[in-house]
Amino acid sequence: MLGLGLMLGEAEWNGDTGIVRLLTCPVCDRLVFAGPGRRRDAVYCSGRCRSRAWRRRAARCARSRP
């Protein structure tokens, strides 16, 4: 993890913050390296976590309906 921290620090120092960033998944709390192959607005680490979050939101919405 130290190497990743150094790389992120160097990218920030050079102004490459759009290219390199760390992503913390709100579903599984896993830290993911979001490089150039990932969307800028990515929130989840995988499609599996994205689906879990959607199912949780859908279940909450269904319970709140009368």
C-alpha positions, 0 to 999 in steps of 0.5 A: 500500500505504501507504493500506491500512496507514493504514486498517488502523492506524485500524481497529485504533486504533478497535477494528475488528480483526474488520472489517479485516485482512490475509490472506497466502495460504500457497499463493501468498504474496499479501497480500489485504485481507480486509474484511467480505465475507470469512469470518473463518476464511478462509486462502486468497486464492481457491478456486484456492489452496484447491484447490491446497492440498487437492490437495497434502495429498491427494497427501502422504497418498496417498504415505504410505500403504503 
